[in-house]
């Protein structure tokens, strides 16, 4: 499963979504994903809430083009099942592109 939820609002600049998530929504999402029995990849901007909840997950950080072309550090958290089964391999400069191309199907 690849989760690309609205990132925590305090980590973003100006962009808002029609359906935002509260911190409680993020906590609930993290609890559900932590208990998911299969492979999970989760993207977001670095935040203490995610780092604390996903302490046993592998964490990849990459520079991406974000809002208005600004360079940002994006994080890809990889749960132990996905990491163990090799659902993500960093081969090249753009790991997010690997996900978008369905490399881990």
Phi and psi in radians as a Rosetta constraint file:
Dihedral C 1 N 2 CA 2 C 2 CIRCULARHARMONIC -1.972 0.35
Dihedral N 2 CA 2 C 2 N 3 CIRCULARHARMONIC 2.094 0.35
Dihedral C 2 N 3 CA 3 C 3 CIRCULARHARMONIC -1.845 0.35
Dihedral N 3 CA 3 C 3 N 4 CIRCULARHARMONIC 2.148 0.35
Dihedral C 3 N 4 CA 4 C 4 CIRCULARHARMONIC -2.257 0.35
Dihedral N 4 CA 4 C 4 N 5 CIRCULARHARMONIC 1.158 0.35
Dihedral C 4 N 5 CA 5 C 5 CIRCULARHARMONIC -1.305 0.35
Dihedral N 5 CA 5 C 5 N 6 CIRCULARHARMONIC 2.893 0.35
Dihedral C 5 N 6 CA 6 C 6 CIRCULARHARMONIC -1.019 0.35
Dihedral N 6 CA 6 C 6 N 7 CIRCULARHARMONIC 2.227 0.35
Dihedral C 6 N 7 CA 7 C 7 CIRCULARHARMONIC -1.183 0.35
Dihedral N 7 CA 7 C 7 N 8 CIRCULARHARMONIC 2.747 0.35
Dihedral C 7 N 8 CA 8 C 8 CIRCULARHARMONIC -0.931 0.35
Dihedral N 8 CA 8 C 8 N 9 CIRCULARHARMONIC 2.245 0.35
Dihedral C 8 N 9 CA 9 C 9 CIRCULARHARMONIC -1.011 0.35
Dihedral N 9 CA 9 C 9 N 10 CIRCULARHARMONIC -0.604 0.35
Dihedral C 9 N 10 CA 10 C 10 CIRCULARHARMONIC -1.247 0.35
Dihedral N 10 CA 10 C 10 N 11 CIRCULARHARMONIC -0.193 0.35
Dihedral C 10 N 11 CA 11 C 11 CIRCULARHARMONIC -1.591 0.35
Dihedral N 11 CA 11 C 11 N 12 CIRCULARHARMONIC -0.133 0.35
Dihedral C 11 N 12 CA 12 C 12 CIRCULARHARMONIC -1.824 0.35
Dihedral N 12 CA 12 C 12 N 13 CIRCULARHARMONIC 2.933 0.35
Dihedral C 12 N 13 CA 13 C 13 CIRCULARHARMONIC -1.652 0.35
Dihedral N 13 CA 13 C 13 N 14 CIRCULARHARMONIC -1.457 0.35
Dihedral C 13 N 14 CA 14 C 14 CIRCULARHARMONIC -1.998 0.35
Dihedral N 14 CA 14 C 14 N 15 CIRCULARHARMONIC -0.364 0.35
Dihedral C 14 N 15 CA 15 C 15 CIRCULARHARMONIC -1.247 0.35
Dihedral N 15 CA 15 C 15 N 16 CIRCULARHARMONIC 2.277 0.35
Dihedral C 15 N 16 CA 16 C 16 CIRCULARHARMONIC -2.158 0.35
Dihedral N 16 CA 16 C 16 N 17 CIRCULARHARMONIC 2.587 0.35
Dihedral C 16 N 17 CA 17 C 17 CIRCULARHARMONIC -1.789 0.35
Dihedral N 17 CA 17 C 17 N 18 CIRCULARHARMONIC 2.742 0.35
Dihedral C 17 N 18 CA 18 C 18 CIRCULARHARMONIC -1.046 0.35
Dihedral N 18 CA 18 C 18 N 19 CIRCULARHARMONIC -0.663 0.35
Dihedral C 18 N 19 CA 19 C 19 CIRCULARHARMONIC -2.096 0.35
Dihedral N 19 CA 19 C 19 N 20 CIRCULARHARMONIC 1.669 0.35
Dihedral C 19 N 20 CA 20 C 20 CIRCULARHARMONIC -1.442 0.35
Dihedral N 20 CA 20 C 20 N 21 CIRCULARHARMONIC 2.899 0.35
Dihedral C 20 N 21 CA 21 C 21 CIRCULARHARMONIC -2.019 0.35
Dihedral N 21 CA 21 C 21 N 22 CIRCULARHARMONIC 2.369 0.35
Dihedral C 21 N 22 CA 22 C 22 CIRCULARHARMONIC -1.409 0.35
Dihedral N 22 CA 22 C 22 N 23 CIRCULARHARMONIC 2.975 0.35
Dihedral C 22 N 23 CA 23 C 23 CIRCULARHARMONIC -1.065 0.35
Dihedral N 23 CA 23 C 23 N 24 CIRCULARHARMONIC -0.647 0.35
Dihedral C 23 N 24 CA 24 C 24 CIRCULARHARMONIC -1.095 0.35
Dihedral N 24 CA 24 C 24 N 25 CIRCULARHARMONIC -0.653 0.35
Dihedral C 24 N 25 CA 25 C 25 CIRCULARHARMONIC -1.084 0.35
Dihedral N 25 CA 25 C 25 N 26 CIRCULARHARMONIC -0.736 0.35
Dihedral C 25 N 26 CA 26 C 26 CIRCULARHARMONIC -1.126 0.35
Dihedral N 26 CA 26 C 26 N 27 CIRCULARHARMONIC -0.727 0.35
Dihedral C 26 N 27 CA 27 C 27 CIRCULARHARMONIC -1.060 0.35
Dihedral N 27 CA 27 C 27 N 28 CIRCULARHARMONIC -0.781 0.35
Dihedral C 27 N 28 CA 28 C 28 CIRCULARHARMONIC -1.094 0.35
Dihedral N 28 CA 28 C 28 N 29 CIRCULARHARMONIC -0.763 0.35
Dihedral C 28 N 29 CA 29 C 29 CIRCULARHARMONIC -1.041 0.35
Dihedral N 29 CA 29 C 29 N 30 CIRCULARHARMONIC -0.811 0.35
Dihedral C 29 N 30 CA 30 C 30 CIRCULARHARMONIC -1.087 0.35
Dihedral N 30 CA 30 C 30 N 31 CIRCULARHARMONIC -0.667 0.35
Dihedral C 30 N 31 CA 31 C 31 CIRCULARHARMONIC -1.120 0.35
Dihedral N 31 CA 31 C 31 N 32 CIRCULARHARMONIC -0.769 0.35
Dihedral C 31 N 32 CA 32 C 32 CIRCULARHARMONIC -1.123 0.35
Dihedral N 32 CA 32 C 32 N 33 CIRCULARHARMONIC -0.810 0.35
Dihedral C 32 N 33 CA 33 C 33 CIRCULARHARMONIC -1.158 0.35
Dihedral N 33 CA 33 C 33 N 34 CIRCULARHARMONIC -0.602 0.35
Dihedral C 33 N 34 CA 34 C 34 CIRCULARHARMONIC -1.133 0.35
Dihedral N 34 CA 34 C 34 N 35 CIRCULARHARMONIC -0.467 0.35
Dihedral C 34 N 35 CA 35 C 35 CIRCULARHARMONIC -1.716 0.35
Dihedral N 35 CA 35 C 35 N 36 CIRCULARHARMONIC -0.019 0.35
Dihedral C 35 N 36 CA 36 C 36 CIRCULARHARMONIC -1.170 0.35
Dihedral N 36 CA 36 C 36 N 37 CIRCULARHARMONIC 2.266 0.35
Dihedral C 36 N 37 CA 37 C 37 CIRCULARHARMONIC -1.338 0.35
Dihedral N 37 CA 37 C 37 N 38 CIRCULARHARMONIC -0.264 0.35
Dihedral C 37 N 38 CA 38 C 38 CIRCULARHARMONIC -1.805 0.35
Dihedral N 38 CA 38 C 38 N 39 CIRCULARHARMONIC -3.013 0.35
Dihedral C 38 N 39 CA 39 C 39 CIRCULARHARMONIC -1.212 0.35
Dihedral N 39 CA 39 C 39 N 40 CIRCULARHARMONIC 2.433 0.35
Dihedral C 39 N 40 CA 40 C 40 CIRCULARHARMONIC -2.391 0.35
Dihedral N 40 CA 40 C 40 N 41 CIRCULARHARMONIC 2.312 0.35
Dihedral C 40 N 41 CA 41 C 41 CIRCULARHARMONIC -2.068 0.35
Dihedral N 41 CA 41 C 41 N 42 CIRCULARHARMONIC 2.361 0.35
Dihedral C 41 N 42 CA 42 C 42 CIRCULARHARMONIC -2.359 0.35
Dihedral N 42 CA 42 C 42 N 43 CIRCULARHARMONIC 2.219 0.35
Dihedral C 42 N 43 CA 43 C 43 CIRCULARHARMONIC -1.870 0.35
Dihedral N 43 CA 43 C 43 N 44 CIRCULARHARMONIC 2.729 0.35
Dihedral C 43 N 44 CA 44 C 44 CIRCULARHARMONIC 3.053 0.35
Dihedral N 44 CA 44 C 44 N 45 CIRCULARHARMONIC 3.137 0.35
Dihedral C 44 N 45 CA 45 C 45 CIRCULARHARMONIC -1.641 0.35
Dihedral N 45 CA 45 C 45 N 46 CIRCULARHARMONIC 2.567 0.35
Dihedral C 45 N 46 CA 46 C 46 CIRCULARHARMONIC -0.933 0.35
Dihedral N 46 CA 46 C 46 N 47 CIRCULARHARMONIC 2.317 0.35
Dihedral C 46 N 47 CA 47 C 47 CIRCULARHARMONIC -2.735 0.35
Dihedral N 47 CA 47 C 47 N 48 CIRCULARHARMONIC 2.473 0.35
Dihedral C 47 N 48 CA 48 C 48 CIRCULARHARMONIC -0.984 0.35
Dihedral N 48 CA 48 C 48 N 49 CIRCULARHARMONIC -0.681 0.35
Dihedral C 48 N 49 CA 49 C 49 CIRCULARHARMONIC -1.015 0.35
Dihedral N 49 CA 49 C 49 N 50 CIRCULARHARMONIC -0.810 0.35
Dihedral C 49 N 50 CA 50 C 50 CIRCULARHARMONIC -1.228 0.35
Dihedral N 50 CA 50 C 50 N 51 CIRCULARHARMONIC -0.761 0.35
Dihedral C 50 N 51 CA 51 C 51 CIRCULARHARMONIC -1.067 0.35
Dihedral N 51 CA 51 C 51 N 52 CIRCULARHARMONIC -0.698 0.35
Dihedral C 51 N 52 CA 52 C 52 CIRCULARHARMONIC -1.230 0.35
Dihedral N 52 CA 52 C 52 N 53 CIRCULARHARMONIC -0.683 0.35
Dihedral C 52 N 53 CA 53 C 53 CIRCULARHARMONIC -1.321 0.35
Dihedral N 53 CA 53 C 53 N 54 CIRCULARHARMONIC -0.489 0.35
Dihedral C 53 N 54 CA 54 C 54 CIRCULARHARMONIC -1.966 0.35
Dihedral N 54 CA 54 C 54 N 55 CIRCULARHARMONIC 0.635 0.35
Dihedral C 54 N 55 CA 55 C 55 CIRCULARHARMONIC -1.034 0.35
Dihedral N 55 CA 55 C 55 N 56 CIRCULARHARMONIC -0.509 0.35
Dihedral C 55 N 56 CA 56 C 56 CIRCULARHARMONIC -1.595 0.35
Dihedral N 56 CA 56 C 56 N 57 CIRCULARHARMONIC 0.056 0.35
Dihedral C 56 N 57 CA 57 C 57 CIRCULARHARMONIC -1.613 0.35
Dihedral N 57 CA 57 C 57 N 58 CIRCULARHARMONIC 2.665 0.35
Dihedral C 57 N 58 CA 58 C 58 CIRCULARHARMONIC -1.326 0.35
Dihedral N 58 CA 58 C 58 N 59 CIRCULARHARMONIC 2.515 0.35
Dihedral C 58 N 59 CA 59 C 59 CIRCULARHARMONIC -2.220 0.35
Dihedral N 59 CA 59 C 59 N 60 CIRCULARHARMONIC 2.144 0.35
Dihedral C 59 N 60 CA 60 C 60 CIRCULARHARMONIC -1.966 0.35
Dihedral N 60 CA 60 C 60 N 61 CIRCULARHARMONIC 2.328 0.35
Dihedral C 60 N 61 CA 61 C 61 CIRCULARHARMONIC -2.009 0.35
Dihedral N 61 CA 61 C 61 N 62 CIRCULARHARMONIC 2.396 0.35
Dihedral C 61 N 62 CA 62 C 62 CIRCULARHARMONIC -2.506 0.35
Dihedral N 62 CA 62 C 62 N 63 CIRCULARHARMONIC 2.679 0.35
Dihedral C 62 N 63 CA 63 C 63 CIRCULARHARMONIC -1.538 0.35
Dihedral N 63 CA 63 C 63 N 64 CIRCULARHARMONIC 2.246 0.35
Dihedral C 63 N 64 CA 64 C 64 CIRCULARHARMONIC -2.295 0.35
Dihedral N 64 CA 64 C 64 N 65 CIRCULARHARMONIC 2.837 0.35
Dihedral C 64 N 65 CA 65 C 65 CIRCULARHARMONIC -1.524 0.35
Dihedral N 65 CA 65 C 65 N 66 CIRCULARHARMONIC 2.187 0.35
Dihedral C 65 N 66 CA 66 C 66 CIRCULARHARMONIC -2.006 0.35
Dihedral N 66 CA 66 C 66 N 67 CIRCULARHARMONIC -2.484 0.35
Dihedral C 66 N 67 CA 67 C 67 CIRCULARHARMONIC -0.955 0.35
Dihedral N 67 CA 67 C 67 N 68 CIRCULARHARMONIC 2.223 0.35
Dihedral C 67 N 68 CA 68 C 68 CIRCULARHARMONIC 0.981 0.35
Dihedral N 68 CA 68 C 68 N 69 CIRCULARHARMONIC 0.520 0.35
Dihedral C 68 N 69 CA 69 C 69 CIRCULARHARMONIC 1.356 0.35
Dihedral N 69 CA 69 C 69 N 70 CIRCULARHARMONIC 0.101 0.35
Dihedral C 69 N 70 CA 70 C 70 CIRCULARHARMONIC -1.161 0.35
Dihedral N 70 CA 70 C 70 N 71 CIRCULARHARMONIC 2.498 0.35
Dihedral C 70 N 71 CA 71 C 71 CIRCULARHARMONIC -1.431 0.35
Dihedral N 71 CA 71 C 71 N 72 CIRCULARHARMONIC 2.273 0.35
Dihedral C 71 N 72 CA 72 C 72 CIRCULARHARMONIC -2.346 0.35
Dihedral N 72 CA 72 C 72 N 73 CIRCULARHARMONIC 2.771 0.35
Dihedral C 72 N 73 CA 73 C 73 CIRCULARHARMONIC -1.645 0.35
Dihedral N 73 CA 73 C 73 N 74 CIRCULARHARMONIC 2.003 0.35
Dihedral C 73 N 74 CA 74 C 74 CIRCULARHARMONIC -1.853 0.35
Dihedral N 74 CA 74 C 74 N 75 CIRCULARHARMONIC 2.606 0.35
Dihedral C 74 N 75 CA 75 C 75 CIRCULARHARMONIC -2.012 0.35
Dihedral N 75 CA 75 C 75 N 76 CIRCULARHARMONIC 2.462 0.35
Dihedral C 75 N 76 CA 76 C 76 CIRCULARHARMONIC -2.065 0.35
Dihedral N 76 CA 76 C 76 N 77 CIRCULARHARMONIC 1.978 0.35
Dihedral C 76 N 77 CA 77 C 77 CIRCULARHARMONIC -1.619 0.35
Dihedral N 77 CA 77 C 77 N 78 CIRCULARHARMONIC 2.351 0.35
Dihedral C 77 N 78 CA 78 C 78 CIRCULARHARMONIC -2.167 0.35
Dihedral N 78 CA 78 C 78 N 79 CIRCULARHARMONIC 2.050 0.35
Dihedral C 78 N 79 CA 79 C 79 CIRCULARHARMONIC -1.207 0.35
Dihedral N 79 CA 79 C 79 N 80 CIRCULARHARMONIC 2.840 0.35
Dihedral C 79 N 80 CA 80 C 80 CIRCULARHARMONIC -0.995 0.35
Dihedral N 80 CA 80 C 80 N 81 CIRCULARHARMONIC -0.623 0.35
Dihedral C 80 N 81 CA 81 C 81 CIRCULARHARMONIC -1.123 0.35
Dihedral N 81 CA 81 C 81 N 82 CIRCULARHARMONIC -0.823 0.35
Dihedral C 81 N 82 CA 82 C 82 CIRCULARHARMONIC -1.138 0.35
Dihedral N 82 CA 82 C 82 N 83 CIRCULARHARMONIC -0.701 0.35
Dihedral C 82 N 83 CA 83 C 83 CIRCULARHARMONIC -1.143 0.35
Dihedral N 83 CA 83 C 83 N 84 CIRCULARHARMONIC -0.766 0.35
Dihedral C 83 N 84 CA 84 C 84 CIRCULARHARMONIC -1.124 0.35
Dihedral N 84 CA 84 C 84 N 85 CIRCULARHARMONIC -0.673 0.35
Dihedral C 84 N 85 CA 85 C 85 CIRCULARHARMONIC -1.513 0.35
Dihedral N 85 CA 85 C 85 N 86 CIRCULARHARMONIC -0.002 0.35
Dihedral C 85 N 86 CA 86 C 86 CIRCULARHARMONIC 1.268 0.35
Dihedral N 86 CA 86 C 86 N 87 CIRCULARHARMONIC 0.558 0.35
Dihedral C 86 N 87 CA 87 C 87 CIRCULARHARMONIC -1.269 0.35
Dihedral N 87 CA 87 C 87 N 88 CIRCULARHARMONIC -0.171 0.35
Dihedral C 87 N 88 CA 88 C 88 CIRCULARHARMONIC -2.425 0.35
Dihedral N 88 CA 88 C 88 N 89 CIRCULARHARMONIC 2.191 0.35
Dihedral C 88 N 89 CA 89 C 89 CIRCULARHARMONIC -2.275 0.35
Dihedral N 89 CA 89 C 89 N 90 CIRCULARHARMONIC 2.212 0.35
Dihedral C 89 N 90 CA 90 C 90 CIRCULARHARMONIC -1.455 0.35
Dihedral N 90 CA 90 C 90 N 91 CIRCULARHARMONIC 1.812 0.35
Dihedral C 90 N 91 CA 91 C 91 CIRCULARHARMONIC -2.240 0.35
Dihedral N 91 CA 91 C 91 N 92 CIRCULARHARMONIC 1.549 0.35
Dihedral C 91 N 92 CA 92 C 92 CIRCULARHARMONIC 2.128 0.35
Dihedral N 92 CA 92 C 92 N 93 CIRCULARHARMONIC -2.979 0.35
Dihedral C 92 N 93 CA 93 C 93 CIRCULARHARMONIC -1.620 0.35
Dihedral N 93 CA 93 C 93 N 94 CIRCULARHARMONIC -0.281 0.35
Dihedral C 93 N 94 CA 94 C 94 CIRCULARHARMONIC -2.196 0.35
Dihedral N 94 CA 94 C 94 N 95 CIRCULARHARMONIC 1.440 0.35
Dihedral C 94 N 95 CA 95 C 95 CIRCULARHARMONIC -1.054 0.35
Dihedral N 95 CA 95 C 95 N 96 CIRCULARHARMONIC -0.582 0.35
Dihedral C 95 N 96 CA 96 C 96 CIRCULARHARMONIC -1.114 0.35
Dihedral N 96 CA 96 C 96 N 97 CIRCULARHARMONIC -0.600 0.35
Dihedral C 96 N 97 CA 97 C 97 CIRCULARHARMONIC -1.099 0.35
Dihedral N 97 CA 97 C 97 N 98 CIRCULARHARMONIC -0.617 0.35
Dihedral C 97 N 98 CA 98 C 98 CIRCULARHARMONIC -1.063 0.35
Dihedral N 98 CA 98 C 98 N 99 CIRCULARHARMONIC -0.710 0.35
Dihedral C 98 N 99 CA 99 C 99 CIRCULARHARMONIC -1.163 0.35
Dihedral N 99 CA 99 C 99 N 100 CIRCULARHARMONIC -0.820 0.35
Dihedral C 99 N 100 CA 100 C 100 CIRCULARHARMONIC -1.089 0.35
Dihedral N 100 CA 100 C 100 N 101 CIRCULARHARMONIC -0.489 0.35
Dihedral C 100 N 101 CA 101 C 101 CIRCULARHARMONIC -1.502 0.35
Dihedral N 101 CA 101 C 101 N 102 CIRCULARHARMONIC 0.024 0.35
Dihedral C 101 N 102 CA 102 C 102 CIRCULARHARMONIC 1.280 0.35
Dihedral N 102 CA 102 C 102 N 103 CIRCULARHARMONIC 0.507 0.35
Dihedral C 102 N 103 CA 103 C 103 CIRCULARHARMONIC -1.088 0.35
Dihedral N 103 CA 103 C 103 N 104 CIRCULARHARMONIC -0.424 0.35
Dihedral C 103 N 104 CA 104 C 104 CIRCULARHARMONIC -1.799 0.35
Dihedral N 104 CA 104 C 104 N 105 CIRCULARHARMONIC 0.340 0.35
